[in-house]
């Protein structure tokens, strides 16, 4: 389940806060990317996020006219970037009504479709599948199901790019602080859990770690 932008309300002292889209507009970059940036040559958050999106596109070798799927698309930042810069058609799915409404408006006029849809119900084929910051919210019991969905949606010669926070241990529950204040019910997968889930489905062609950029 993608919980990363569901509007949450919380109280600190006598003040009440509603973490809807406006909250995230105030804290994120101009593209509303809610995963870590890539800071190799970037000087600010906007540059770091654009560098990360471009890195994803280059790793997939995106070509004009290709059709891609973004699972857990957030506010549509990646699909918009890929459509504008690389000329692809894109489908982004989210289970957040707030995200979907924002994403549809933000990608108006582009060959992009933002859907309010659970990833398990997608049954179409795409040239490539992308998942940025979604795997932490799937739950360890669903890792294999997730990979099977990607497998059925991916063309035989397609690429699947997974970007996730990682864990050195194969955990079944998340950090208590993060669970309460940041990502409810989130669990970062370990390499062992990921490779077991994709066994006999995918060949790992590249494994890149830039966790220090997350900080």
N, C-alpha and C positions, 0 to 999 in steps of 0.2 A: 504494500500500500504506500502510495506517495503522499506523505504528510507534510512535505516541506513548505507548502504555502497555504495550508488550510488556515483560515482566519482564526486566531486564538485570542481570548481575552484573559487578562490577568490583573492582579491588584498588587500594588506596592504602597504600603501605608494607606493613605486616604485617596490616592489617585488610581484611576481605572484606565487601562490601556487596551485598545483593540488593534491587534496586529493584522490588519487587512492589507490591501495593496499599497495604500499610502505609506504604511510603516516601512515596507520593503523598498519603495521608491526613495525613501530618505536614507537608506543604509547601503543600497547596492549601487552598482555602476549604472551608467546611462542605458545600457542594454537590458538591465534586470537579469543578470546571470547569477544564479544561486548555487554555483559550484566554484572551486578555487580557481584563481587566475594563474597565468603562466608568466613568471617574473624574470625570465632570462635576460630580456633586453627592455622590459617595460619600466617606465618611470612613475606610473600612477595606476590606479585601479582600472580605469577605462582601458588603458593600453594593455594591461595584463589580461583582462577578460577577452579582449579582441584577439590577442595573441593565442589564447587557449582555444578559442573557437576556430581560428584559422589553422592551428595545429591539428585539430580534429579533422577538418576538411582535407588537409594535405595527407594525413595518414590514410584516409579513405580513398584518396586520389579521385575526389569528386569530379564528375564531368557533366557538362550541360545536358539537360534532358533526362538525367537519371532521377529515379524516384526513391526517396528515403523515408524511413520511419524513425521518429524520435520518441522513445518510450519515457514518459515522465517529463514532458517538454517544458514544464514550468510556464513562464509567461511568453514562451515562443521565441526566446532570444536566439537559440541556435538555428532553428528552421528559418527564421527571418534572415540571419546572416548568410546561411548556406544558399538560400534562394537569391539574395541580392548579389553576393560575391562570386558564386560558382554556378548560377543558372540552373539549379536543380528544382524539382518539384518535391514537396515535402508534406508529410502528415505528422502532426504532433498530437500526442494523447496525454490527457491529465484527468484526474478525478476531482479537481478543484474547480468549482463553478467560477470563482473569482479569477483564477488563472485563465480559464478558457475564454471568458468574456474579454479580459485584457488582451490575450493573445490574438483573438480574432480581429479586434480593432487595430492592434499593432501591426498585423500582417495584411491588412486590407490592400487589395490590388496586386498582391504577389501570388504565385502559384503554390500557396500554402493552405492547408486545411488543418484547423485546430479542432480537435474532438474532445468531448467530455465522455471518456471511455476507459474501461478497465482493460489493462494490457492483455488479460487472459481471453478476451473476446475478439481480439484482432485475428483475422484469418484471411490475409491477403499477402501477396508477394511483393518484395521491394528489392532494389539493387543493393541497398545497404541499410543496416539498422544501427541506431545510436542510442546509448543510454548514459546520460550524464547525471550523476548524483541521485540515482533512483534505487540502486541496488541496496543501499543502506536501509531502505524502507520496505523491502520485500519480505523479510523474515526468513530465517534459515530453513524453515520447513518448506518454503516455496522456491528455493534456489533452482532446483531441478525443473520445476514447472516453468519458471521464467526462461530458462535456457531452451526448453522444448518449444515454447512459444516463439522465441527468436528464430530457432531452427526452421520452423514451419513457415515463417514469414520471410525468410532470406533466400534469395536465388542461389543456385548451386555455386556460382562464382562470386557471390557477394561477400562483403566484409561486415563483421559485427564489431563495433568499438564500444567497450565498456569502460566508463570512468567512474571510479568509486573511492571512497575512503576505505582504507584497509585496516585490518587488525592482525597482529602477530599471533593471536590465539584464536582458536575456533570457538567463539563465544555463542551463547544462546540468549543473552540479554545484554543490554547496553549499559553504558556508564550512568550511574544514578543522577549525577548533576545534569548531564545532557538529556537524559530521559525526562527530567522534570521541567527544565527550563528551555531546551532548544529543540530536540527532535524526539517527541514522544514515541516510545516503542521501537526506536531505531536500533539496529545492530549492524556494525561494520563487519563485512565478511573477511575471512582469512583466505590466503592463497589456497590452502588445502580444501576449504569449502567450495571455492569457486571452481577449481580444477575438477573436483569430484562431480559437481553439478553439470559441467560441460563435457564429461567423459563420453567419448564415442559420438560427439556431436560437432565439436569444433577443434581445429588445429590452432594452437597459440602461435602466431607469427611474430608478435612483438609484445613485450611486457615492460612498460616504462613507469618509473617511480619518480615523482617530484613532490613528495609529501611536505618538504620544507616550504614549498610555495603556498601551501594551505595556511600555514601560520601567518 
